[in-house]
């Protein structure tokens, strides 16, 4: 697989991930009226769960080829998850004096994110336990 093709895979996955992140943020803004950046949270948590599953799946099977990993894990999930946005939203909450919001955002994103990566990996372990 040549470098140009690898870049195309990452770009394609990244485009789809960025559009998905935007759609999640818009949907969350419509559904929940809160000062919490819930759309960023949902995008990050979905990404955490999916990357846990994808990583475990890649270890157990040949389901994800190197090209599929570039498209899905590097491109799609890299653009879907929004650590830089999460960090900025947390910092902006601190700057505006919303220390409670910043603390909730920090703790929930980190604790739930790590838990969902583990949950994704655990789910694949259960699915492939009989094999």
VOPA-91372 format. One record per atom (N, C-alpha, C, O): residue number from 1; residue in one letter; chain; atom name; x, y, z. Coordinates in steps of 0.1 Angstrom, whole numbers, plus 5000, padded with zeros to 4 digits. Example, Ala and Ser with C-alpha at 12.3 -4.5 7.8 and 13.67 -1.06 7.14 Angstrom:
  seq  type  mol  atom    xx    yy    zz
    1     A    A     N  5132  4943  5078
    1     A    A    CA  5123  4955  5078
    1     A    A     C  5132  4967  5078
    1     A    A     O  5142  4967  5085
    2     S    A     N  5128  4978  5071
    2     S    A    CA  5137  4989  5071
    2     S    A     C  5129  5000  5079
    2     S    A     O  5134  5011  5080
This chain:
  seq  type  mol  atom    xx    yy    zz
    1     X    A     N  5009  4988  5000
    1     X    A    CA  5000  5000  5000
    1     X    A     C  5009  5012  5000
    1     X    A     O  5017  5014  5009
    2     X    A     N  5007  5021  4990
    2     X    A    CA  5016  5032  4989
    2     X    A     C  5011  5044  4998
    2     X    A     O  5000  5044  5003
    3     X    A     N  5020  5053  5000
    3     X    A    CA  5018  5064  5009
    3     X    A     C  5006  5073  5005
    3     X    A     O  4998  5077  5013
    4     X    A     N  5004  5075  4992
    4     X    A    CA  4993  5083  4987
    4     X    A     C  4979  5076  4991
    4     X    A     O  4970  5083  4995
    5     X    A     N  4979  5063  4989
    5     X    A    CA  4967  5056  4993
    5     X    A     C  4964  5056  5008
    5     X    A     O  4952  5058  5012
    6     X    A     N  4974  5055  5016
    6     X    A    CA  4973  5056  5030
    6     X    A     C  4967  5070  5034
    6     X    A     O  4958  5071  5043
    7     X    A     N  4973  5080  5028
    7     X    A    CA  4968  5094  5031
    7     X    A     C  4953  5095  5027
    7     X    A     O  4945  5101  5034
    8     X    A     N  4950  5090  5015
    8     X    A    CA  4936  5090  5011
    8     X    A     C  4926  5083  5021
    8     X    A     O  4915  5088  5023
    9     X    A     N  4931  5072  5026
    9     X    A    CA  4922  5064  5036
    9     X    A     C  4920  5073  5048
    9     X    A     O  4909  5074  5053
   10     X    A     N  4931  5079  5054
   10     X    A    CA  4930  5087  5066
   10     X    A     C  4921  5099  5063
   10     X    A     O  4913  5103  5071
   11     X    A     N  4923  5106  5051
   11     X    A    CA  4915  5117  5048
   11     X    A     C  4900  5114  5047
   11     X    A     O  4891  5121  5052
   12     X    A     N  4897  5102  5041
   12     X    A    CA  4883  5098  5039
   12     X    A     C  4877  5095  5053
   12     X    A     O  4866  5100  5056
   13     X    A     N  4884  5087  5061
   13     X    A    CA  4879  5084  5074
   13     X    A     C  4878  5097  5082
   13     X    A     O  4868  5099  5090
   14     X    A     N  4887  5106  5081
   14     X    A    CA  4887  5118  5089
   14     X    A     C  4875  5127  5085
   14     X    A     O  4869  5133  5094
   15     X    A     N  4872  5128  5072
   15     X    A    CA  4861  5136  5068
   15     X    A     C  4848  5130  5073
   15     X    A     O  4839  5138  5078
   16     X    A     N  4846  5117  5073
   16     X    A    CA  4834  5111  5078
   16     X    A     C  4833  5113  5093
   16     X    A     O  4822  5115  5099
   17     X    A     N  4845  5112  5100
   17     X    A    CA  4845  5113  5115
   17     X    A     C  4841  5128  5119
   17     X    A     O  4834  5130  5128
   18     X    A     N  4847  5137  5111
   18     X    A    CA  4844  5151  5114
   18     X    A     C  4829  5155  5112
   18     X    A     O  4823  5162  5120
   19     X    A     N  4824  5150  5101
   19     X    A    CA  4809  5152  5099
   19     X    A     C  4801  5145  5109
   19     X    A     O  4791  5151  5114
   20     X    A     N  4805  5134  5114
   20     X    A    CA  4798  5127  5124
   20     X    A     C  4798  5134  5137
   20     X    A     O  4788  5136  5144
   21     X    A     N  4810  5140  5140
   21     X    A    CA  4812  5147  5153
   21     X    A     C  4802  5160  5152
   21     X    A     O  4796  5163  5162
   22     X    A     N  4802  5166  5141
   22     X    A    CA  4794  5178  5139
   22     X    A     C  4779  5175  5141
   22     X    A     O  4771  5182  5148
   23     X    A     N  4775  5163  5135
   23     X    A    CA  4761  5159  5136
   23     X    A     C  4757  5155  5151
   23     X    A     O  4746  5159  5155
   24     X    A     N  4766  5149  5158
   24     X    A    CA  4764  5146  5172
   24     X    A     C  4763  5158  5180
   24     X    A     O  4754  5159  5188
   25     X    A     N  4772  5168  5178
   25     X    A    CA  4771  5181  5185
   25     X    A     C  4758  5188  5182
   25     X    A     O  4752  5193  5192
   26     X    A     N  4754  5189  5170
   26     X    A    CA  4741  5195  5167
   26     X    A     C  4729  5188  5173
   26     X    A     O  4720  5195  5179
   27     X    A     N  4729  5175  5172
   27     X    A    CA  4718  5167  5178
   27     X    A     C  4718  5169  5193
   27     X    A     O  4707  5171  5199
   28     X    A     N  4729  5169  5200
   28     X    A    CA  4730  5170  5214
   28     X    A     C  4725  5184  5218
   28     X    A     O  4718  5186  5228
   29     X    A     N  4729  5194  5211
   29     X    A    CA  4724  5208  5214
   29     X    A     C  4709  5209  5213
   29     X    A     O  4703  5216  5221
   30     X    A     N  4703  5202  5203
   30     X    A    CA  4688  5203  5202
   30     X    A     C  4681  5195  5213
   30     X    A     O  4671  5199  5218
   31     X    A     N  4687  5183  5217
   31     X    A    CA  4681  5175  5226
   31     X    A     C  4683  5179  5241
   31     X    A     O  4674  5178  5249
   32     X    A     N  4694  5184  5244
   32     X    A    CA  4698  5188  5258
   32     X    A     C  4701  5203  5258
   32     X    A     O  4709  5208  5251
   33     X    A     N  4694  5210  5267
   33     X    A    CA  4697  5224  5269
   33     X    A     C  4705  5225  5282
   33     X    A     O  4699  5226  5293
   34     X    A     N  4718  5225  5281
   34     X    A    CA  4726  5226  5292
   34     X    A     C  4739  5234  5289
   34     X    A     O  4743  5235  5277
   35     X    A     N  4746  5239  5299
   35     X    A    CA  4758  5246  5296
   35     X    A     C  4770  5236  5295
   35     X    A     O  4780  5239  5290
   36     X    A     N  4767  5223  5299
   36     X    A    CA  4777  5213  5297
   36     X    A     C  4779  5210  5282
   36     X    A     O  4770  5210  5274
   37     X    A     N  4792  5208  5277
   37     X    A    CA  4794  5205  5263
   37     X    A     C  4791  5190  5261
   37     X    A     O  4800  5182  5258
   38     X    A     N  4779  5187  5261
   38     X    A    CA  4774  5173  5260
   38     X    A     C  4777  5167  5246
   38     X    A     O  4779  5155  5246
   39     X    A     N  4776  5174  5236
   39     X    A    CA  4779  5169  5222
   39     X    A     C  4794  5164  5221
   39     X    A     O  4796  5153  5216
   40     X    A     N  4803  5172  5227
   40     X    A    CA  4817  5168  5227
   40     X    A     C  4819  5155  5235
   40     X    A     O  4826  5146  5231
   41     X    A     N  4812  5155  5247
   41     X    A    CA  4812  5143  5255
   41     X    A     C  4807  5131  5248
   41     X    A     O  4814  5120  5248
   42     X    A     N  4796  5132  5241
   42     X    A    CA  4790  5120  5234
   42     X    A     C  4800  5115  5223
   42     X    A     O  4802  5104  5222
   43     X    A     N  4805  5125  5215
   43     X    A    CA  4815  5121  5205
   43     X    A     C  4827  5114  5210
   43     X    A     O  4831  5104  5205
   44     X    A     N  4832  5119  5221
   44     X    A    CA  4844  5113  5227
   44     X    A     C  4841  5099  5233
   44     X    A     O  4849  5090  5232
   45     X    A     N  4829  5098  5239
   45     X    A    CA  4826  5085  5246
   45     X    A     C  4823  5075  5235
   45     X    A     O  4827  5063  5237
   46     X    A     N  4816  5078  5225
   46     X    A    CA  4813  5069  5214
   46     X    A     C  4827  5064  5208
   46     X    A     O  4829  5053  5205
   47     X    A     N  4836  5074  5205
   47     X    A    CA  4849  5071  5200
   47     X    A     C  4857  5062  5209
   47     X    A     O  4864  5053  5204
   48     X    A     N  4856  5064  5222
   48     X    A    CA  4864  5056  5232
   48     X    A     C  4859  5041  5231
   48     X    A     O  4867  5032  5231
   49     X    A     N  4845  5040  5231
   49     X    A    CA  4840  5026  5230
   49     X    A     C  4844  5019  5217
   49     X    A     O  4848  5008  5217
   50     X    A     N  4843  5026  5206
   50     X    A    CA  4846  5020  5193
   50     X    A     C  4860  5017  5192
   50     X    A     O  4864  5007  5186
   51     X    A     N  4869  5026  5197
   51     X    A    CA  4884  5023  5196
   51     X    A     C  4887  5011  5204
   51     X    A     O  4897  5003  5201
   52     X    A     N  4881  5010  5216
   52     X    A    CA  4883  4998  5224
   52     X    A     C  4879  4985  5217
   52     X    A     O  4887  4975  5217
   53     X    A     N  4868  4985  5210
   53     X    A    CA  4863  4974  5203
   53     X    A     C  4872  4971  5191
   53     X    A     O  4876  4960  5188
   54     X    A     N  4876  4982  5184
   54     X    A    CA  4884  4980  5172
   54     X    A     C  4898  4975  5175
   54     X    A     O  4903  4966  5168
   55     X    A     N  4904  4980  5186
   55     X    A    CA  4917  4975  5190
   55     X    A     C  4916  4960  5194
   55     X    A     O  4925  4952  5190
   56     X    A     N  4906  4957  5202
   56     X    A    CA  4905  4943  5206
   56     X    A     C  4902  4934  5194
   56     X    A     O  4907  4922  5193
   57     X    A     N  4894  4938  5185
   57     X    A    CA  4891  4931  5173
   57     X    A     C  4903  4929  5164
   57     X    A     O  4906  4918  5159
   58     X    A     N  4912  4939  5163
   58     X    A    CA  4924  4938  5155
   58     X    A     C  4934  4928  5162
   58     X    A     O  4941  4921  5155
   59     X    A     N  4933  4927  5175
   59     X    A    CA  4942  4917  5182
   59     X    A     C  4937  4902  5180
   59     X    A     O  4945  4893  5179
   60     X    A     N  4924  4901  5179
   60     X    A    CA  4917  4887  5178
   60     X    A     C  4916  4882  5164
   60     X    A     O  4916  4870  5163
   61     X    A     N  4914  4891  5154
   61     X    A    CA  4910  4886  5141
   61     X    A     C  4918  4894  5131
   61     X    A     O  4925  4903  5134
   62     X    A     N  4916  4890  5118
   62     X    A    CA  4921  4898  5107
   62     X    A     C  4910  4907  5101
   62     X    A     O  4911  4911  5090
   63     X    A     N  4899  4909  5109
   63     X    A    CA  4888  4917  5105
   63     X    A     C  4892  4931  5100
   63     X    A     O  4886  4936  5090
   64     X    A     N  4901  4937  5107
   64     X    A    CA  4906  4951  5103
   64     X    A     C  4919  4950  5096
   64     X    A     O  4930  4948  5103
   65     X    A     N  4919  4951  5083
   65     X    A    CA  4932  4951  5076
   65     X    A     C  4940  4964  5080
   65     X    A     O  4934  4973  5086
   66     X    A     N  4952  4965  5076
   66     X    A    CA  4960  4978  5079
   66     X    A     C  4953  4990  5072
   66     X    A     O  4953  5001  5078
   67     X    A     N  4947  4988  5061
   67     X    A    CA  4940  4999  5054
   67     X    A     C  4927  5003  5062
   67     X    A     O  4924  5015  5063
   68     X    A     N  4920  4993  5066
   68     X    A    CA  4908  4995  5074
   68     X    A     C  4911  5002  5087
   68     X    A     O  4903  5011  5092
   69     X    A     N  4922  4999  5093
   69     X    A    CA  4926  5006  5106
   69     X    A     C  4929  5020  5103
   69     X    A     O  4926  5029  5111
   70     X    A     N  4936  5023  5092
   70     X    A    CA  4939  5037  5088
   70     X    A     C  4926  5045  5086
   70     X    A     O  4925  5056  5091
   71     X    A     N  4917  5039  5079
   71     X    A    CA  4904  5046  5076
   71     X    A     C  4896  5048  5089
   71     X    A     O  4892  5059  5091
   72     X    A     N  4894  5037  5096
   72     X    A    CA  4885  5038  5108
   72     X    A     C  4892  5043  5120
   72     X    A     O  4887  5053  5126
   73     X    A     N  4903  5037  5125
   73     X    A    CA  4908  5041  5137
   73     X    A     C  4916  5054  5136
   73     X    A     O  4913  5063  5144
   74     X    A     N  4925  5056  5127
   74     X    A    CA  4932  5068  5126
   74     X    A     C  4924  5079  5120
   74     X    A     O  4924  5090  5126
   75     X    A     N  4917  5077  5109
   75     X    A    CA  4909  5087  5102
   75     X    A     C  4896  5090  5109
   75     X    A     O  4894  5101  5115
   76     X    A     N  4887  5081  5109
   76     X    A    CA  4873  5083  5114
   76     X    A     C  4873  5086  5129
   76     X    A     O  4868  5097  5134
   77     X    A     N  4879  5077  5137
   77     X    A    CA  4879  5079  5152
   77     X    A     C  4888  5091  5156
   77     X    A     O  4885  5098  5166
   78     X    A     N  4899  5093  5149
   78     X    A    CA  4907  5105  5152
   78     X    A     C  4900  5118  5150
   78     X    A     O  4902  5127  5158
   79     X    A     N  4891  5119  5140
   79     X    A    CA  4883  5131  5138
   79     X    A     C  4871  5131  5146
   79     X    A     O  4866  5142  5150
   80     X    A     N  4865  5120  5149
   80     X    A    CA  4853  5119  5157
   80     X    A     C  4856  5124  5171
   80     X    A     O  4848  5132  5177
   81     X    A     N  4866  5119  5177
   81     X    A    CA  4870  5122  5191
   81     X    A     C  4876  5136  5191
   81     X    A     O  4883  5140  5182
   82     X    A     N  4873  5144  5201
   82     X    A    CA  4876  5158  5200
   82     X    A     C  4884  5162  5213
   82     X    A     O  4879  5171  5220
   83     X    A     N  4895  5157  5215
   83     X    A    CA  4902  5160  5227
   83     X    A     C  4906  5175  5228
   83     X    A     O  4905  5181  5238
   84     X    A     N  4910  5181  5217
   84     X    A    CA  4913  5195  5217
   84     X    A     C  4901  5204  5220
   84     X    A     O  4902  5214  5227
   85     X    A     N  4889  5200  5215
   85     X    A    CA  4877  5207  5218
   85     X    A     C  4873  5206  5232
   85     X    A     O  4870  5215  5239
   86     X    A     N  4874  5193  5237
   86     X    A    CA  4872  5190  5251
   86     X    A     C  4881  5199  5261
   86     X    A     O  4876  5204  5270
   87     X    A     N  4894  5199  5257
   87     X    A    CA  4903  5207  5265
   87     X    A     C  4900  5222  5265
   87     X    A     O  4900  5228  5276
   88     X    A     N  4896  5227  5253
   88     X    A    CA  4893  5241  5252
   88     X    A     C  4880  5244  5260
   88     X    A     O  4879  5254  5267
   89     X    A     N  4870  5236  5259
   89     X    A    CA  4857  5238  5266
   89     X    A     C  4860  5238  5281
   89     X    A     O  4854  5245  5289
   90     X    A     N  4868  5229  5286
   90     X    A    CA  4871  5228  5300
   90     X    A     C  4879  5240  5305
   90     X    A     O  4875  5246  5315
   91     X    A     N  4888  5245  5297
   91     X    A    CA  4896  5257  5300
   91     X    A     C  4887  5269  5300
   91     X    A     O  4888  5278  5309
   92     X    A     N  4878  5270  5290
   92     X    A    CA  4869  5281  5289
   92     X    A     C  4860  5282  5301
   92     X    A     O  4856  5293  5306
   93     X    A     N  4855  5270  5306
   93     X    A    CA  4847  5270  5318
   93     X    A     C  4855  5275  5330
   93     X    A     O  4849  5283  5338
   94     X    A     N  4867  5272  5331
   94     X    A    CA  4876  5277  5342
   94     X    A     C  4878  5292  5340
   94     X    A     O  4877  5299  5350
   95     X    A     N  4880  5297  5328
   95     X    A    CA  4882  5311  5326
   95     X    A     C  4870  5319  5329
   95     X    A     O  4872  5331  5333
   96     X    A     N  4858  5314  5327
   96     X    A    CA  4846  5321  5330
   96     X    A     C  4841  5319  5345
   96     X    A     O  4830  5324  5348
   97     X    A     N  4849  5312  5352
   97     X    A    CA  4845  5310  5366
   97     X    A     C  4836  5299  5369
   97     X    A     O  4832  5297  5380
   98     X    A     N  4833  5291  5359
   98     X    A    CA  4825  5279  5361
   98     X    A     C  4833  5267  5365
   98     X    A     O  4835  5257  5357
   99     X    A     N  4839  5268  5376
   99     X    A    CA  4848  5257  5381
   99     X    A     C  4841  5244  5382
   99     X    A     O  4847  5233  5379
  100     X    A     N  4828  5244  5387
  100     X    A    CA  4821  5231  5388
  100     X    A     C  4819  5225  5375
  100     X    A     O  4820  5213  5373
  101     X    A     N  4815  5233  5364
  101     X    A    CA  4813  5227  5351
  101     X    A     C  4826  5221  5346
  101     X    A     O  4826  5211  5340
  102     X    A     N  4837  5229  5348
  102     X    A    CA  4850  5224  5343
  102     X    A     C  4854  5211  5350
  102     X    A     O  4859  5202  5343
  103     X    A     N  4852  5210  5363
  103     X    A    CA  4855  5198  5370
  103     X    A     C  4846  5186  5366
  103     X    A     O  4851  5175  5364
  104     X    A     N  4833  5188  5364
  104     X    A    CA  4824  5178  5360
  104     X    A     C  4829  5173  5346
  104     X    A     O  4830  5161  5343
  105     X    A     N  4831  5183  5337
  105     X    A    CA  4836  5179  5323
  105     X    A     C  4849  5171  5323
  105     X    A     O  4850  5161  5316
  106     X    A     N  4858  5175  5331
  106     X    A    CA  4871  5168  5332
  106     X    A     C  4869  5154  5337
  106     X    A     O  4874  5144  5331
  107     X    A     N  4863  5153  5349
  107     X    A    CA  4861  5140  5355
  107     X    A     C  4853  5130  5347
  107     X    A     O  4857  5118  5345
  108     X    A     N  4841  5135  5342
  108     X    A    CA  4832  5126  5335
  108     X    A     C  4839  5121  5322
  108     X    A     O  4838  5109  5318
  109     X    A     N  4845  5130  5314
  109     X    A    CA  4851  5126  5302
  109     X    A     C  4862  5116  5304
  109     X    A     O  4863  5106  5296
  110     X    A     N  4871  5118  5314
  110     X    A    CA  4882  5109  5316
  110     X    A     C  4877  5096  5322
  110     X    A     O  4881  5085  5317
  111     X    A     N  4869  5096  5332
  111     X    A    CA  4865  5084  5339
  111     X    A     C  4856  5075  5330
  111     X    A     O  4858  5063  5328
  112     X    A     N  4846  5082  5323
  112     X    A    CA  4837  5074  5314
  112     X    A     C  4845  5070  5302
  112     X    A     O  4843  5059  5297
  113     X    A     N  4854  5078  5297
  113     X    A    CA  4861  5075  5285
  113     X    A     C  4870  5062  5287
  113     X    A     O  4870  5053  5278
  114     X    A     N  4877  5062  5298
  114     X    A    CA  4886  5050  5300
  114     X    A     C  4877  5038  5303
  114     X    A     O  4880  5027  5298
  115     X    A     N  4866  5040  5310
  115     X    A    CA  4857  5029  5312
  115     X    A     C  4851  5023  5299
  115     X    A     O  4850  5011  5297
  116     X    A     N  4848  5032  5289
  116     X    A    CA  4842  5027  5277
  116     X    A     C  4853  5021  5268
  116     X    A     O  4849  5011  5260
  117     X    A     N  4865  5025  5268
  117     X    A    CA  4876  5018  5261
  117     X    A     C  4877  5003  5267
  117     X    A     O  4877  4994  5259
  118     X    A     N  4877  5002  5280
  118     X    A    CA  4877  4989  5286
  118     X    A     C  4864  4981  5283
  118     X    A     O  4865  4969  5280
  119     X    A     N  4853  4987  5282
  119     X    A    CA  4840  4980  5279
  119     X    A     C  4841  4975  5265
  119     X    A     O  4836  4964  5262
  120     X    A     N  4846  4983  5256
  120     X    A    CA  4847  4979  5242
  120     X    A     C  4856  4966  5241
  120     X    A     O  4853  4957  5233
  121     X    A     N  4867  4967  5248
  121     X    A    CA  4877  4956  5248
  121     X    A     C  4870  4943  5254
  121     X    A     O  4872  4932  5249
  122     X    A     N  4863  4945  5265
  122     X    A    CA  4857  4935  5272
  122     X    A     C  4846  4928  5264
  122     X    A     O  4845  4916  5264
  123     X    A     N  4839  4936  5256
  123     X    A    CA  4828  4931  5248
  123     X    A     C  4834  4921  5237
  123     X    A     O  4828  4911  5234
  124     X    A     N  4845  4925  5231
  124     X    A    CA  4851  4917  5221
  124     X    A     C  4857  4904  5228
  124     X    A     O  4856  4893  5222
  125     X    A     N  4862  4905  5240
  125     X    A    CA  4866  4893  5247
  125     X    A     C  4855  4883  5249
  125     X    A     O  4856  4871  5247
  126     X    A     N  4843  4888  5253
  126     X    A    CA  4831  4880  5255
  126     X    A     C  4827  4874  5241
  126     X    A     O  4824  4862  5241
  127     X    A     N  4826  4882  5231
  127     X    A    CA  4822  4877  5218
  127     X    A     C  4831  4865  5213
  127     X    A     O  4826  4856  5207
  128     X    A     N  4844  4867  5215
  128     X    A    CA  4854  4857  5210
  128     X    A     C  4858  4847  5220
  128     X    A     O  4868  4839  5218
  129     X    A     N  4852  4847  5232
  129     X    A    CA  4856  4837  5242
  129     X    A     C  4854  4823  5238
  129     X    A     O  4862  4814  5242
  130     X    A     N  4844  4820  5230
  130     X    A    CA  4842  4806  5226
  130     X    A     C  4851  4801  5215
  130     X    A     O  4850  4790  5211
  131     X    A     N  4859  4810  5209
  131     X    A    CA  4867  4806  5198
  131     X    A     C  4881  4802  5202
  131     X    A     O  4890  4798  5194
